[in-house]
Every structure is written in structure tokens, then in C-alpha cells.
């Protein structure tokens, strides 16, 4: 895997960045990160090492810059910002340290290849290109939801692991980019994956110039006016819907969609090759035919992103179908098909109603204990046990000696849940260790640092309550099903307000054994 700081390698003939005091294999940084092997130097002159976190015993990538201090500010700020966004399609950032004479960022090690290296073997088939574009757009949607910009989307920062996972690496915070540019770059990713050519000659890869050795990428085919050839003109077999989508994203005259809308559209197109729905539906275009009558949308602002309206309608339709479905109780199976009307009475020549989406267990991407009223953070461990599928083992609070809100010491504690991306949610069910607890479910739109201060900000921000709270519940399962069918949710907070008394009578305590979220 080319674990590069900005997705690009330096020329093989490039001189070392530093000779005096350069790191060596076996050196341990910050008493934790052991350097194992120097991989390469990136185009920004940073040293990239494969390392090991000797505390957690996991592989890491270490990106070093000499010197540290002011010259490393942008790199460190970008790393800190990136560490706050957790998403399966983003490379995890673990640490960022400035030692003055040097600074370094420690991040997830990904075994695999960059998209640039992958396409060097030849353009990708349309289905795989769509899947990669979908993953990148989904990652950007999570970044943009926090108000940040990635600013560094190109074939060198899109990485494909050996197990097929697609991750986006190395965000920048230099203020030169915008969320719209991030979205336009997804069009470049699609174009590159389909053709092997990079369409942004006016915005070359950072550090990549003509003759930059392996960092150089072939420019797109252009006519005399400088316009690029469409993917279907470069190679055969590119579906019209994917060709249209790619060219719309690259056209500055067409308003770009938001990243979440783009992710939803690419998710719709990212279906198994044996399914042929796209042959009938095609893609949703970002602009109306110039010959069409002007619509109110066009009159209001010219060529608008029609995909946004279609996306909202699709969400409303999914919510309506889910809203009329029946959701089972505690003993219901993991996957519950929505009741489908009989098609036997369909009129002659008519079509049977389309099946509604199935309600299923949603994947919980991340969980964290929220403890805003404590500074020692002693109770925030073992959050992962609430999603491990084992109801015999879970997370539990400490024992409190007095009745009330955690012995009168805290207003509450909670479990923060990240679904990885906005989802249509039907219900959340929490399995508890005993009866008598009080709790409520809240929803929010952002993540915050894992600290007492960050937890206080999170609790204050999560003001939307889902359904009715449970007061001294007489059961061990709490099911919240008051979700708005017309909205999507990514971040939830199971907030515990009262603890039950222990059976032994010597204090108050609660365990959360398992949490399941269902939706579609």
C-alpha cells in the first residue's frame, strides 16, 4: 500500500527531506509509536512510515514533517479536524504531535492501493467506478455535515483496501477550497476511474506537475477549445446515465448538488450488475433540457439541481412506506419484511405494486459513553459491549449510594450512537440489566470531542427528543419508535436520567446490555 501523506509519491530521484536526526527503524515516538519501515516521501516532502502502536498493538501510518512548529500548523490542524469525523469511508486519524524540530500525524494503516495505482492497470468497470464514487461522496457528506471541507480529493487520496473498503485520506484546512469543489472532485474521481484520465487540468494534483514521475496523471482528451471528451467518447461500455452524471458534475455551468444528495444518487445507482432497473430509470440529471418550458424552479434561479427535489421525494416515499408497516416486539426477528399487498387483483395490463423496503437491523458504526458531569472519565470504557450482539455482557455505570439522578452528582449519562451516514430509522431498542430505570432518546446533527467539555456540548446540542421518555420503566427493554418518517438520522443519544436500585439494596446502578437500531 502506498501510504502517502497526500496520496502522492515523490520522484524516485528526489533527495531526502532531511539527513540530520532523521528517524530510524525501531525508534519509538511519543513513547508509543514504533517506526517499522520507511515507505516513501510524499509530494509535500513528508516522510511516510509504517509503524506500530505499541500500546494497542495495531499497525499505523506515521507521516512526519521537518521542522515542526509554524511550518506544520496546516498539517496538524487538518489532522485534528479529521479526527473528529468518524465514517467507514474516511481514514481514521489517531494522533497529531508537534515536537518543535519535527511534527507527525498518526493515522490508520490501510493495506491496499490508491485509486491512482489501481487505475494504472486499466480503467475500472462502470459498477466498480460507481461504488468508489459512492464511497467518496458518502465520506464527504459526513465531513460537510460538520461544516468542514476536505479540500484534497483526487486519485491519490482515494484508497482501496485489499478487502475492498474504499477510504478517503488526508484532508486539508488551508482555506483554498469549498464544499462545492469537493463535490466537483467526485466527478473527477468518476471520470478518472472510467477513463484513466484526469479532467482537471486547471487544478492539477497538489505537488504533481508535468514530468513528476509516478505522480503524473494523464490529462483528459480535449478538443481545440479545451473541452474534455465524455467518458463514452473515450472508451466503450460506459452507461449513458453514468456518463451524464459525471459530465454534469464537471460542468461549472450546472449547479452542483450537495454531497449528501450526491451520495444518495450514487447509492441508488450502486446496485448489483444483475439488476437492470437503471435501464428503465436512468440517472437524475442536474439540469433541465434547454428546450423545456421554464419551470418555477428554473425561473427562481436558473439551472438548479433537480436531484435534490427528487431525493427529498424519495425520502418521503420511503418514510411513508415504512410508516405504514408493522414493527414487531421484543421477540421479533432481526429482519422484518414489510407487509406487501396482494397483486392478484391487479387490473389487466397493470403492474404489481413495488415491494416496500424491508425493515432491518442497521449497522451501528460507532458508540461512545457520554459523561458530561465527571472529569475522571472512569465510566466511559466498554461502550463497544452494547453493540457486540451479546446481551449477557454490556456497559454499566458505577454504583451510586444515594437515590436520585446518579446520587445527585450528575444530571445523567448516555450512550452516543453513530449510524455512519443519515438513515431512515424505525426504532431503537435498548436492553437493560434491570427494571426501574428512566431514560429518553435524543437526536443530533454533529459529533463533538470525547471529553467532559465535548460531552457537555453534545448533550446541549441534542435537543430533539424521539418519542416519549421512560420513567421508572417496569421492563428491561426500552423501545423508542417515535422517529419522523420524513427525516433521516445519523447521530442518536440514549440518555439515562434515573438509575434503578440494585437488588442487593446497597446502591443504585444500571447496565446497558445491548442496543439495536432498526430501519431501512
Secondary structure by P-SEA (a helix, b strand, c coil): ccccccccccccccccccccccccccccccccbbbcccccccccbbbbbbcccccccbbbbbbbbccccccaaaaaaaaaaaaacccccccccccccccccbbbbbbbbbcccccccccccccccaaaaaaaaaaaaaaaaaaaaacccccccccccccccccbbbbbccccccccccaaaaaaaaaaaaaaaacccccccccccccccccccccbbbbccccccccccccccccccccaaaaaaaaaaaccccccccaaaaaaaaaaaccccccccccccccccccccccccccccccccccccaaaaaaaaaaaaaaaaaaacccccccccccccccccccccccccccccccccccccccccbbbbbbcccccccccccccccccccccbbbbbccccccccccccccbbbbbbbccccccccbbbbbccccccccccccccccccccaaaaaaaaaacccccccccccccccbbbbccccccccccbbbbcccbbbbccccccccccccccccccc
